Amino acid sequence: MIFPKFCGEIELKSGKKISAKLIIDTGSGHPVSLEKMDGIPFELPDERILGNLGVGLTGPIGGFIGLEIIKSFNVVFDYNRTAMYVKPITPLKESFEHDMAGIEIGSVGENYKRLIITRVEPSSAAEQAGLIKVDEILAINFKPASEMSLSEIDIMLRSRTGRSFVINVAAKDGKGKERVILTLKKII
């Protein structure tokens, strides 16, 4: 759900602070998307992850993603006063992860129960495990992927650096199955 614009302050990499009108999109899978201001792209932090921000009429929309912001707060939207109130749920200095596997997964087929890897981040845990784009995930830790939601898998792939999963995928030649061990690692 997209909520009305609100004003906020952004601190750039250089330390410069600017005021900006921002839109809160609670249905968005990425935490922050800063495009341009007055036609000039924002300065990007050194540590960032290239991600697929969605799909438009012309295909995938790429961009750089940063912090998972909205989940760190209890949020109340006061439409009558055009205000948004936020209260931190966890200490703001605690780190969290976007993804520690380095893969993006899409669901296809009847009832969207088939899970296909749509992107593998270079040098990620997924690439090191031998997973590639178009691999079909059949099971994770012996639980059929068709019985898991994308949200459940997303939570697993953010869980803890060093955590390992047994991933069954359809063999690349279409004949049989392969089993790989995917060990999560921090990307940033």
Backbone as CSV, one residue per row, in Angstrom:
resi,resn,N_x,N_y,N_z,CA_x,CA_y,CA_z,C_x,C_y,C_z
1,MET,0.841,-1.167,0.000,0.000,0.000,0.000,0.890,1.235,0.000
2,ILE,0.603,2.167,-0.849,1.395,3.398,-0.918,0.682,4.480,-0.120
3,PHE,1.427,5.131,0.762,0.874,6.172,1.607,1.315,7.540,1.102
4,PRO,0.665,8.574,1.573,1.000,9.923,1.117,2.455,10.280,1.371
5,LYS,2.891,11.288,0.668,4.264,11.770,0.828,4.433,12.397,2.205
6,PHE,5.630,12.304,2.732,5.965,13.018,3.948,7.363,13.576,3.783
7,CYS,7.691,14.548,4.603,9.013,15.177,4.506,9.977,14.478,5.452
8,GLY,11.173,14.323,5.006,12.202,13.698,5.821,13.550,14.288,5.492
9,GLU,14.532,13.923,6.271,15.880,14.414,6.046,16.761,13.229,5.682
10,ILE,17.571,13.389,4.650,18.480,12.345,4.184,19.902,12.838,4.377
11,GLU,20.734,11.992,5.008,22.150,12.324,5.136,22.906,11.565,4.057
12,LEU,23.584,12.299,3.195,24.332,11.709,2.093,25.678,11.189,2.567
13,LYS,26.318,10.412,1.717,27.633,9.838,2.009,28.629,10.918,2.420
14,SER,28.534,12.081,1.799,29.452,13.183,2.078,29.202,13.842,3.434
15,GLY,28.075,13.477,4.080,27.709,14.101,5.351,26.701,15.228,5.174
16,LYS,26.494,15.649,3.944,25.521,16.704,3.649,24.114,16.186,3.932
17,LYS,23.282,17.036,4.563,21.906,16.677,4.864,20.979,17.480,3.974
18,ILE,19.983,16.771,3.397,19.017,17.444,2.535,17.601,17.059,2.949
19,SER,16.673,17.978,2.755,15.264,17.684,2.999,14.681,17.070,1.736
20,ALA,13.783,16.099,1.927,13.186,15.432,0.772,11.759,15.026,1.086
21,LYS,10.931,15.011,0.052,9.590,14.459,0.179,9.711,12.982,-0.172
22,LEU,9.226,12.127,0.709,9.372,10.686,0.549,8.005,10.010,0.522
23,ILE,7.937,8.851,-0.118,6.719,8.056,-0.166,6.979,6.753,0.573
24,ILE,6.054,6.355,1.435,6.152,5.084,2.146,5.340,4.057,1.362
25,ASP,5.973,2.975,0.952,5.303,1.903,0.216,5.442,0.628,1.039
26,THR,4.412,0.294,1.822,4.508,-0.843,2.736,4.471,-2.189,2.018
27,GLY,4.105,-2.209,0.745,4.079,-3.454,-0.005,5.359,-3.712,-0.765
28,SER,6.293,-2.799,-0.675,7.542,-2.914,-1.410,8.454,-3.940,-0.764
29,GLY,9.149,-4.719,-1.586,10.078,-5.717,-1.066,11.438,-5.149,-0.735
30,HIS,11.756,-3.982,-1.253,13.055,-3.387,-0.968,12.883,-2.292,0.073
31,PRO,13.915,-2.026,0.839,13.799,-1.073,1.924,13.811,0.390,1.495
32,VAL,14.677,0.770,0.580,14.812,2.176,0.205,15.080,2.260,-1.288
33,SER,14.458,3.213,-1.934,14.742,3.480,-3.337,14.854,4.986,-3.505
34,LEU,16.052,5.453,-3.715,16.284,6.880,-3.957,16.698,7.033,-5.410
35,GLU,15.921,7.763,-6.164,16.191,7.904,-7.592,17.097,9.107,-7.852
36,LYS,16.493,10.244,-8.099,17.248,11.462,-8.404,16.597,12.642,-7.708
37,MET,17.366,13.681,-7.523,16.839,14.938,-7.000,17.291,16.035,-7.948
38,ASP,16.334,16.744,-8.499,16.621,17.790,-9.487,17.432,17.235,-10.653
39,GLY,17.141,15.976,-11.042,17.810,15.346,-12.174,19.185,14.784,-11.869
40,ILE,19.641,14.894,-10.623,20.979,14.421,-10.239,20.825,13.180,-9.356
41,PRO,21.487,12.062,-9.720,21.397,10.853,-8.897,21.966,11.095,-7.498
42,PHE,21.398,10.404,-6.510,21.914,10.480,-5.146,23.273,9.788,-5.069
43,GLU,24.103,10.242,-4.127,25.371,9.576,-3.853,25.049,8.209,-3.252
44,LEU,25.704,7.159,-3.719,25.462,5.826,-3.189,26.483,5.495,-2.113
45,PRO,26.055,4.783,-1.062,27.020,4.360,-0.048,27.973,3.319,-0.640
46,ASP,29.140,3.179,-0.015,30.114,2.198,-0.488,29.554,0.786,-0.392
47,GLU,28.858,0.499,0.708,28.298,-0.832,0.905,26.839,-0.821,0.465
48,ARG,26.565,-1.530,-0.633,25.209,-1.589,-1.172,25.066,-2.885,-1.947
49,ILE,23.828,-3.249,-2.218,23.540,-4.485,-2.928,22.736,-4.133,-4.166
50,LEU,23.166,-4.620,-5.323,22.392,-4.462,-6.539,21.214,-5.409,-6.442
51,GLY,20.032,-4.913,-6.702,18.859,-5.759,-6.574,17.849,-5.530,-7.666
52,ASN,16.914,-6.451,-7.764,15.781,-6.326,-8.662,14.664,-5.698,-7.850
53,LEU,14.294,-4.472,-8.186,13.297,-3.754,-7.397,11.872,-4.059,-7.822
54,GLY,11.711,-4.756,-8.910,10.381,-5.103,-9.391,10.415,-5.353,-10.878
55,VAL,9.224,-5.469,-11.461,9.112,-5.695,-12.887,8.099,-4.710,-13.449
56,GLY,8.505,-4.021,-14.501,7.627,-3.071,-15.169,7.273,-3.564,-16.559
57,LEU,6.650,-2.729,-17.342,6.254,-3.107,-18.694,7.437,-3.465,-19.578
58,THR,8.586,-2.854,-19.309,9.767,-3.115,-20.137,10.685,-4.185,-19.551
59,GLY,10.270,-4.798,-18.431,11.078,-5.853,-17.825,11.528,-5.502,-16.424
60,PRO,12.566,-6.188,-15.923,13.021,-5.967,-14.552,13.508,-4.536,-14.326
61,ILE,13.265,-4.048,-13.101,13.717,-2.722,-12.699,14.846,-2.933,-11.700
62,GLY,16.051,-2.561,-12.079,17.207,-2.758,-11.206,17.475,-1.517,-10.392
63,GLY,18.256,-1.676,-9.370,18.631,-0.541,-8.531,19.477,-1.033,-7.383
64,PHE,19.873,-0.110,-6.548,20.671,-0.462,-5.386,19.800,-0.350,-4.154
65,ILE,19.882,-1.332,-3.274,19.073,-1.318,-2.068,19.963,-1.249,-0.856
66,GLY,19.415,-0.742,0.217,20.194,-0.518,1.421,19.542,-1.128,2.630
67,LEU,18.994,-0.331,3.527,18.477,-0.807,4.802,17.009,-1.210,4.725
68,GLU,16.654,-2.192,5.513,15.263,-2.624,5.630,14.634,-1.797,6.731
69,ILE,14.051,-0.682,6.378,13.696,0.333,7.358,12.381,0.103,8.089
70,ILE,11.291,-0.011,7.384,9.969,0.048,8.002,9.737,-1.060,9.032
71,LYS,10.359,-2.238,8.859,10.177,-3.339,9.801,10.838,-3.072,11.150
72,SER,11.666,-2.062,11.226,12.357,-1.745,12.475,11.538,-0.845,13.395
73,PHE,10.323,-0.489,12.968,9.512,0.454,13.726,8.063,-0.008,13.866
74,ASN,7.424,0.419,14.959,5.967,0.421,15.027,5.561,1.715,14.350
75,VAL,4.648,1.636,13.407,4.280,2.804,12.611,2.781,3.055,12.721
76,VAL,2.409,4.316,12.926,1.006,4.723,12.930,0.860,5.839,11.908
77,PHE,-0.090,5.657,10.983,-0.391,6.684,9.988,-1.639,7.432,10.443
78,ASP,-1.518,8.733,10.621,-2.638,9.597,11.014,-3.044,10.397,9.779
79,TYR,-4.039,9.868,9.058,-4.453,10.492,7.803,-5.070,11.863,8.016
80,ASN,-5.822,12.033,9.098,-6.474,13.331,9.339,-5.464,14.453,9.499
81,ARG,-4.347,14.164,10.126,-3.316,15.192,10.357,-2.170,15.071,9.360
82,THR,-2.311,14.189,8.398,-1.249,13.878,7.434,0.096,13.706,8.141
83,ALA,0.090,12.796,9.118,1.298,12.557,9.906,1.576,11.059,9.999
84,MET,2.821,10.754,10.254,3.251,9.384,10.476,4.080,9.381,11.754
85,TYR,3.742,8.471,12.664,4.470,8.358,13.920,5.231,7.048,13.925
86,VAL,6.493,7.100,14.325,7.318,5.898,14.352,7.969,5.749,15.715
87,LYS,8.064,4.492,16.153,8.745,4.178,17.411,9.605,2.955,17.140
88,PRO,10.908,3.034,17.410,11.784,1.889,17.135,11.349,0.648,17.913
89,ILE,11.384,-0.496,17.225,11.095,-1.787,17.862,12.380,-2.361,18.431
90,THR,13.455,-2.231,17.675,14.756,-2.753,18.080,15.742,-1.590,18.113
91,PRO,16.850,-1.752,18.837,17.853,-0.683,18.817,18.282,-0.391,17.377
92,LEU,18.350,0.879,17.029,18.625,1.264,15.652,20.030,0.908,15.188
93,LYS,20.935,0.643,16.109,22.299,0.306,15.713,22.472,-1.187,15.442
94,GLU,21.428,-2.005,15.759,21.520,-3.432,15.471,21.531,-3.644,13.968
95,SER,22.430,-4.512,13.497,22.482,-4.779,12.065,21.436,-5.821,11.695
96,PHE,21.079,-5.833,10.442,20.194,-6.855,9.911,20.601,-7.086,8.475
97,GLU,20.109,-8.143,7.915,20.537,-8.530,6.582,19.411,-8.432,5.579
98,HIS,19.772,-8.085,4.362,18.819,-8.123,3.249,18.663,-9.564,2.794
99,ASP,19.749,-10.233,2.622,19.765,-11.605,2.106,21.181,-12.113,2.290
100,MET,21.329,-13.311,2.794,22.673,-13.863,2.980,22.967,-15.003,2.017
101,ALA,22.014,-15.298,1.112,22.238,-16.360,0.130,22.710,-15.781,-1.192
102,GLY,22.192,-14.616,-1.553,22.567,-14.002,-2.821,21.721,-14.478,-3.986
103,ILE,20.460,-14.827,-3.706,19.574,-15.247,-4.795,18.250,-14.502,-4.718
104,GLU,17.629,-14.379,-5.875,16.256,-13.901,-5.954,15.443,-15.057,-6.513
105,ILE,14.253,-15.239,-5.954,13.404,-16.373,-6.325,12.060,-15.863,-6.802
106,GLY,11.568,-16.469,-7.875,10.232,-16.166,-8.371,9.376,-17.412,-8.329
107,SER,8.067,-17.235,-8.215,7.166,-18.394,-8.207,6.396,-18.432,-9.521
108,VAL,6.242,-19.636,-10.066,5.584,-19.825,-11.356,4.705,-21.072,-11.281
109,GLY,3.985,-21.332,-12.361,3.212,-22.559,-12.480,1.865,-22.479,-11.792
110,GLU,1.191,-23.628,-11.755,-0.130,-23.707,-11.143,-0.056,-23.308,-9.675
111,ASN,-0.884,-22.379,-9.278,-0.917,-21.850,-7.906,0.427,-21.274,-7.456
112,TYR,1.303,-20.978,-8.415,2.611,-20.370,-8.127,3.406,-21.173,-7.102
113,LYS,3.379,-22.487,-7.239,4.046,-23.368,-6.277,5.430,-23.828,-6.727
114,ARG,5.839,-23.501,-7.956,7.183,-23.841,-8.415,8.077,-22.631,-8.164
115,LEU,9.247,-22.850,-7.572,10.168,-21.769,-7.241,11.390,-21.827,-8.147
116,ILE,11.608,-20.739,-8.879,12.703,-20.648,-9.838,13.661,-19.546,-9.392
117,ILE,14.947,-19.833,-9.457,15.951,-18.807,-9.156,15.998,-17.861,-10.349
118,THR,15.737,-16.575,-10.097,15.696,-15.588,-11.170,16.970,-14.750,-11.252
119,ARG,17.787,-14.797,-10.209,19.038,-14.022,-10.207,19.966,-14.590,-9.146
120,VAL,21.259,-14.651,-9.460,22.280,-15.066,-8.497,23.315,-13.950,-8.417
121,GLU,23.539,-13.456,-7.223,24.523,-12.389,-6.981,25.933,-12.948,-7.157
122,PRO,26.778,-12.284,-7.962,28.165,-12.747,-8.119,28.888,-12.806,-6.768
123,SER,29.697,-13.823,-6.575,30.502,-14.064,-5.366,29.660,-14.334,-4.122
124,SER,28.392,-14.659,-4.301,27.502,-14.919,-3.164,27.603,-16.373,-2.723
125,ALA,26.964,-16.672,-1.601,26.901,-18.049,-1.110,26.215,-18.951,-2.135
126,ALA,25.190,-18.459,-2.795,24.469,-19.246,-3.798,25.380,-19.589,-4.981
127,GLU,26.143,-18.602,-5.450,27.054,-18.869,-6.566,28.119,-19.882,-6.143
128,GLN,28.643,-19.734,-4.934,29.661,-20.666,-4.446,29.105,-22.084,-4.296
129,ALA,27.798,-22.200,-4.027,27.171,-23.517,-3.897,26.857,-24.131,-5.260
130,GLY,27.005,-23.334,-6.330,26.754,-23.841,-7.673,25.361,-23.580,-8.198
131,LEU,24.560,-22.798,-7.473,23.218,-22.462,-7.947,23.318,-21.454,-9.078
132,ILE,22.424,-21.573,-10.060,22.428,-20.640,-11.186,21.006,-20.170,-11.471
133,LYS,20.933,-19.071,-12.215,19.648,-18.550,-12.667,18.947,-19.661,-13.457
134,VAL,17.672,-19.805,-13.273,16.764,-20.800,-13.876,16.746,-22.146,-13.155
135,ASP,17.589,-22.356,-12.142,17.460,-23.571,-11.334,16.092,-23.554,-10.659
136,GLU,15.453,-24.717,-10.595,14.192,-24.829,-9.876,14.474,-25.447,-8.516
137,ILE,14.052,-24.760,-7.465,14.239,-25.273,-6.103,13.107,-26.252,-5.816
138,LEU,13.479,-27.488,-5.520,12.488,-28.529,-5.245,12.214,-28.687,-3.751
139,ALA,13.273,-28.515,-2.930,13.117,-28.670,-1.486,14.226,-27.904,-0.772
140,ILE,13.916,-27.490,0.439,14.914,-26.860,1.317,14.877,-27.627,2.623
141,ASN,16.024,-28.159,3.019,16.128,-29.025,4.203,15.066,-30.119,4.165
142,PHE,14.899,-30.699,2.982,14.025,-31.838,2.722,12.529,-31.510,2.797
143,LYS,12.182,-30.236,2.983,10.776,-29.818,2.951,10.475,-29.369,1.523
144,PRO,9.427,-29.919,0.895,9.110,-29.520,-0.482,8.892,-28.020,-0.608
145,ALA,9.516,-27.430,-1.601,9.388,-25.985,-1.823,7.940,-25.593,-2.090
146,SER,7.156,-26.502,-2.655,5.755,-26.209,-2.948,4.924,-26.007,-1.682
147,GLU,5.463,-26.425,-0.540,4.769,-26.255,0.740,5.259,-25.024,1.498
148,MET,6.154,-24.248,0.880,6.729,-23.084,1.549,6.300,-21.808,0.829
149,SER,6.136,-20.748,1.590,5.827,-19.449,0.984,7.132,-18.718,0.685
150,LEU,7.057,-17.756,-0.210,8.243,-16.941,-0.495,8.692,-16.196,0.752
151,SER,7.749,-15.765,1.587,8.097,-15.070,2.835,8.864,-15.982,3.778
152,GLU,8.427,-17.224,3.888,9.104,-18.194,4.749,10.543,-18.422,4.278
153,ILE,10.719,-18.544,2.982,12.060,-18.744,2.424,12.911,-17.500,2.627
154,ASP,12.325,-16.330,2.419,13.039,-15.066,2.618,13.566,-14.963,4.045
155,ILE,12.746,-15.314,5.019,13.167,-15.267,6.425,14.320,-16.241,6.661
156,MET,14.232,-17.429,6.078,15.308,-18.422,6.235,16.623,-17.880,5.673
157,LEU,16.562,-17.223,4.520,17.775,-16.762,3.850,18.376,-15.512,4.487
158,ARG,17.698,-14.941,5.462,18.217,-13.800,6.230,18.650,-14.210,7.630
159,SER,18.466,-15.459,7.990,18.496,-15.876,9.387,19.817,-15.705,10.117
160,ARG,20.903,-16.283,9.627,22.139,-16.236,10.405,23.320,-16.616,9.532
161,THR,24.363,-15.810,9.574,25.569,-16.150,8.831,26.120,-17.477,9.354
162,GLY,26.549,-18.333,8.445,27.069,-19.646,8.812,26.023,-20.746,8.840
163,ARG,24.740,-20.385,8.778,23.670,-21.394,8.771,23.652,-22.083,7.408
164,SER,23.521,-23.397,7.421,23.531,-24.159,6.165,22.165,-24.781,5.883
165,PHE,21.864,-24.893,4.602,20.630,-25.516,4.136,20.974,-26.545,3.066
166,VAL,20.229,-27.633,3.054,20.325,-28.602,1.977,19.268,-28.188,0.957
167,ILE,19.714,-27.860,-0.254,18.812,-27.395,-1.306,18.766,-28.448,-2.403
168,ASN,17.574,-28.942,-2.692,17.390,-29.860,-3.823,16.901,-29.022,-4.995
169,VAL,17.589,-29.144,-6.129,17.199,-28.407,-7.331,17.051,-29.381,-8.487
170,ALA,16.221,-29.003,-9.462,16.106,-29.798,-10.679,17.445,-29.708,-11.398
171,ALA,17.943,-30.833,-11.853,19.233,-30.861,-12.544,19.188,-29.978,-13.777
172,LYS,20.295,-29.374,-14.082,20.365,-28.425,-15.189,20.034,-29.062,-16.543
173,ASP,20.256,-30.380,-16.665,19.938,-31.056,-17.924,18.483,-31.521,-17.977
174,GLY,17.719,-31.239,-16.887,16.317,-31.621,-16.846,16.089,-33.077,-16.488
175,LYS,17.152,-33.821,-16.236,17.033,-35.246,-15.914,17.512,-35.489,-14.494
176,GLY,16.594,-35.637,-13.579,16.970,-35.936,-12.210,17.081,-34.707,-11.336
177,LYS,17.737,-34.908,-10.192,17.847,-33.859,-9.188,19.295,-33.717,-8.747
178,GLU,19.591,-32.548,-8.213,20.889,-32.289,-7.596,20.646,-31.810,-6.180
179,ARG,21.597,-32.050,-5.321,21.517,-31.575,-3.951,22.767,-30.757,-3.669
180,VAL,22.579,-29.537,-3.160,23.715,-28.678,-2.817,23.564,-28.208,-1.382
181,ILE,24.679,-27.858,-0.788,24.679,-27.258,0.538,24.903,-25.760,0.369
182,LEU,23.966,-24.981,0.860,24.046,-23.523,0.793,24.324,-23.011,2.198
183,THR,25.483,-22.375,2.401,25.851,-21.822,3.703,25.793,-20.305,3.608
184,LEU,24.920,-19.716,4.414,24.687,-18.280,4.371,25.925,-17.504,4.813
185,LYS,26.109,-16.340,4.174,27.181,-15.431,4.588,26.719,-14.005,4.355
186,LYS,27.218,-13.103,5.181,26.853,-11.684,5.038,27.324,-11.163,3.695
187,ILE,26.476,-10.381,3.066,26.849,-9.770,1.790,27.475,-8.408,2.030
188,ILE,26.970,-7.680,2.996,27.546,-6.374,3.342,28.087,-6.477,4.750
